[in-house]
Structures are given as C-alpha cells and as structure tokens.
Amino acid sequence: MKNFNQKIIVITGAGSGMGRYMAIRLAAEGATVLLSDINEEGLNETKSMIEEGKGLCKTYKVDVGDKEQVYAFAASVIAEFKYIDVLINNAGMSIGEATLNEIPLADFEKLINVNMWGVIHHTKAFLDVMLTRPEAAIVNTSSVFGLMGIPSQIPYCVSKFAVRGFTDSLRLELKGTNVAVTCVHPGGIDTNIVSNGIHYKDKEATVAQFKRVVITSADKAAAIIISAIQKKSKRVMVGPDAKLIRFMTQLSPNTVDRVILKRKADFDRKKALNKTT
Ligand SMILES: NC(=O)c1ccc[n+]([C@@H]2O[C@H](COP(=O)([O-])OP(=O)(O)OC[C@H]3O[C@@H](n4cnc5c(N)ncnc54)[C@H](O)[C@@H]3O)[C@@H](O)[C@H]2O)c1
C-alpha cells in the first residue's frame, strides 16, 4: 500500500505510545483514522494532536479484552464507514515480574484476553469488509518476546508468541487475496507499556530500569511500522535491539538462553540499585 490518502484505518490502543504516533503520521498523510483505547483521556490527547495538524479522526472507548465491546465497535464502524482499508492491532498491556507460581490466574487470563483475543476478535470482525477493498492490510503487534521466551514474563510471552502464530497462519490463508498481513516485533520502545502494566512489586524501579534500556522512540517506531505496511512486509523488527535478537534466535538459541539469564540478572541488580538511589 503505497499511499494512505483517503484510506480508512482502525488503530487500537491509540491513546499512547506507538498507536498514538502511527495515528498522527497516518492522519497527516490524509487517512481517516478511527482510534480506540480503554483510556479515554489518552485518546482525547491523541485526537487533539491530530486535529491540530488538521487530520481526520474519530475516537471510540473500547476494551479490546472484552469480546462484546470489540464486535459492537466493529459493527458501528462498518455501519458508518462501510469498510476499512487498514487494521492495526496495536493495543497491549504488560505485567510486572512474576513466576508462574506467583502470577494470579485472573491476571494471566486478562492479559491473554487483551493481547491475544483482542487481536483475533478485531481481525474476525473486520476481515470480510477488508476483503472487498482493492488493497488492504492487517498489522498485528507481537514483540521480541514473541521470538524468545524469558523468565518471570510467561503470560506476556505466551500472548506475543500467539500473535505471531496467528499472524503467520493468517498471512498464508490470505495469500492471493488483496489483504496483506504484517507481524510487528518491537524491541525496547520508549512508551508507557511498563508504567501502564499490572505490577506486583518494585513498580518505580522496574519502570526506571525499562526507561534506561529502551533505545527507540515511539515516533521512530511508528515510522518503521508504517514503512513496513507500505512494503507489505511479512515481519518487521522495530529497533536495532529487535534486529539483533532475531538474528541471535536464528543463529544460536542456546546462546540466547545464556544471554537472557545474564541480562535478567543484570536487570534485577540495576533495578535493586534504582530502589536504593
Ligand atoms: N514499548 C515496548 O517496548 C514494546 C515492545 C514490544 C511490544 N510492544 C507492544 O506494542 C504495543 C503498543 O504498546 P506501547 O509500547 O505503545 O505501549 P503504551 O502503553 O504506550 O500503549 C498501549 C495502549 O494500549 C491501550 N490498552 C491497554 N489495554 C487496553 C485494553 N484492554 N483495551 C484497549 N486499549 C488498551 C493503553 O491504554 C495504551 O494507550 C503493545 O501491543 C505492546 O505489547 C511494546
């Protein structure tokens, strides 16, 4: 898809981070962006930023983890706009460090509803109208944690591996149709993903340590994802850390395991230092 002018684009989780900056960039290119988020305040801020640039947008308060809300949202979009050209499943949540034994099952289920089922339900709800368009794109947000497993983050890894599996399978199912499918794997991006998450302990120190390791801005990440939509890329690594992780997971999974355990020990040590400073 070379041109977003006059395209109708749904972006979930557009009240913050990468979703916000994709919305601003796509609206500036002439798209009508239909933005959803559970956070109304964040959505309104994004809307004001778009309208300052004279872009066209509409906002919807939707919990992507709630099946009924997702299908009602899609029905109201289709009733008003008849179709959409691009669906960007971006909304997601994180969870603080907790082992499998520590994690409350309700939080595990909530995270899977938001990060995995949100993507699946939006795709099912919009696919038929997207198949009627001359060209269309579905963009699903996985993570580098959809490429490798890490300790104390099982629910997040499960959800992002699931998004990758769903997206890769869907891409093959839709081969030969007008709908391109892209799987997005961000590395560390400077957004509110960690501060917005559920935390069990050391929230401030965890957020501070995350802020120290992120290397790509949300706006730069948005530009990379948009370029991948234009190129109909199957998969996009967002940031140099993501590219390195992908290379390492393909080259030497055993080295990746060793590096993960060492990085986790470093992260914990520096987080402990943050707590005491
Ligand atoms: N920031 C990173 O380092 C990073 C790395 C890999 C993957 N990701 C993924 O990128 C995507 C975008 O996240 P971000 O980094 O911009 O974070 P962010 O927290 O800044 O933005 C995520 C948005 O999703 C919304 N959201 C959360 N739960 C929701 C729900 N139930 N219903 C509707 N909206 C909901 C939040 O309110 C927020 O506005 C997420 O899927 C995240 O998992 C982020």
The ligand as an SDF file (V2000), in Angstrom:
LIG
                    3D

 44 48  0  0  0  0  0  0  0  0999 V2000
    7.1480   -0.4840   24.2510 N   0  0  0  0  0  0  0  0  0  0  0  0
    7.7940   -1.6160   24.0520 C   0  0  0  0  0  0  0  0  0  0  0  0
    8.9780   -1.7470   24.4030 O   0  0  0  0  0  0  0  0  0  0  0  0
    7.0940   -2.7630   23.3460 C   0  0  0  0  0  0  0  0  0  0  0  0
    7.8890   -3.8580   22.9690 C   0  0  0  0  0  0  0  0  0  0  0  0
    7.2630   -4.9250   22.3120 C   0  0  0  0  0  0  0  0  0  0  0  0
    5.9110   -4.8920   22.0360 C   0  0  0  0  0  0  0  0  0  0  0  0
    5.1700   -3.8160   22.4220 N   0  0  0  0  0  0  0  0  0  0  0  0
    3.7340   -3.8300   22.0940 C   0  0  0  0  0  0  0  0  0  0  0  0
    3.4150   -2.6650   21.3570 O   0  0  0  0  0  0  0  0  0  0  0  0
    2.0290   -2.3710   21.5120 C   0  0  0  0  0  0  0  0  0  0  0  0
    1.8540   -0.9010   21.8030 C   0  0  0  0  0  0  0  0  0  0  0  0
    2.3140   -0.6280   23.0960 O   0  0  0  0  0  0  0  0  0  0  0  0
    3.1410    0.6930   23.5020 P   0  0  0  0  0  0  0  0  0  0  0  0
    4.5150    0.2560   23.7180 O   0  0  0  0  0  0  0  0  0  0  0  0
    2.8530    1.7910   22.5640 O   0  0  0  0  0  0  0  0  0  0  0  0
    2.5310    0.9490   24.9620 O   0  0  0  0  0  0  0  0  0  0  0  0
    1.5360    2.0630   25.5820 P   0  0  0  0  0  0  0  0  0  0  0  0
    1.1580    1.5670   26.9260 O   0  0  0  0  0  0  0  0  0  0  0  0
    2.1700    3.3930   25.4910 O   0  0  0  0  0  0  0  0  0  0  0  0
    0.2890    1.9760   24.5990 O   0  0  0  0  0  0  0  0  0  0  0  0
   -0.6070    0.8870   24.6330 C   0  0  0  0  0  0  0  0  0  0  0  0
   -2.0360    1.4090   24.5670 C   0  0  0  0  0  0  0  0  0  0  0  0
   -2.9080    0.2700   24.6340 O   0  0  0  0  0  0  0  0  0  0  0  0
   -4.0030    0.6290   25.4790 C   0  0  0  0  0  0  0  0  0  0  0  0
   -4.6380   -0.5330   26.0860 N   0  0  0  0  0  0  0  0  0  0  0  0
   -4.1460   -1.3300   27.0680 C   0  0  0  0  0  0  0  0  0  0  0  0
   -5.0730   -2.2300   27.4180 N   0  0  0  0  0  0  0  0  0  0  0  0
   -6.1620   -1.9920   26.6380 C   0  0  0  0  0  0  0  0  0  0  0  0
   -7.4590   -2.5810   26.5400 C   0  0  0  0  0  0  0  0  0  0  0  0
   -7.8370   -3.6070   27.3250 N   0  0  0  0  0  0  0  0  0  0  0  0
   -8.3140   -2.0880   25.6110 N   0  0  0  0  0  0  0  0  0  0  0  0
   -7.9590   -1.0370   24.8290 C   0  0  0  0  0  0  0  0  0  0  0  0
   -6.7840   -0.4240   24.9010 N   0  0  0  0  0  0  0  0  0  0  0  0
   -5.8890   -0.9070   25.7930 C   0  0  0  0  0  0  0  0  0  0  0  0
   -3.3710    1.5140   26.5660 C   0  0  0  0  0  0  0  0  0  0  0  0
   -4.3590    2.3040   27.2250 O   0  0  0  0  0  0  0  0  0  0  0  0
   -2.3770    2.3290   25.7600 C   0  0  0  0  0  0  0  0  0  0  0  0
   -2.9490    3.5370   25.2960 O   0  0  0  0  0  0  0  0  0  0  0  0
    1.5280   -3.3190   22.5990 C   0  0  0  0  0  0  0  0  0  0  0  0
    0.8650   -4.4040   21.9930 O   0  0  0  0  0  0  0  0  0  0  0  0
    2.7940   -3.7860   23.2780 C   0  0  0  0  0  0  0  0  0  0  0  0
    2.6460   -5.0450   23.8840 O   0  0  0  0  0  0  0  0  0  0  0  0
    5.7420   -2.7600   23.0670 C   0  0  0  0  0  0  0  0  0  0  0  0
  1  2  1  0
  2  3  2  0
  2  4  1  0
  4  5  1  0
  4 44  2  0
  5  6  2  0
  6  7  1  0
  7  8  2  0
  8  9  1  0
  8 44  1  0
  9 10  1  0
  9 42  1  0
 10 11  1  0
 11 12  1  0
 11 40  1  0
 12 13  1  0
 13 14  1  0
 14 15  2  0
 14 16  1  0
 14 17  1  0
 17 18  1  0
 18 19  2  0
 18 20  1  0
 18 21  1  0
 21 22  1  0
 22 23  1  0
 23 24  1  0
 23 38  1  0
 24 25  1  0
 25 26  1  0
 25 36  1  0
 26 27  1  0
 26 35  1  0
 27 28  2  0
 28 29  1  0
 29 30  1  0
 29 35  2  0
 30 31  1  0
 30 32  2  0
 32 33  1  0
 33 34  2  0
 34 35  1  0
 36 37  1  0
 36 38  1  0
 38 39  1  0
 40 41  1  0
 40 42  1  0
 42 43  1  0
M  CHG  2   8   1  16  -1
M  END
$$$$
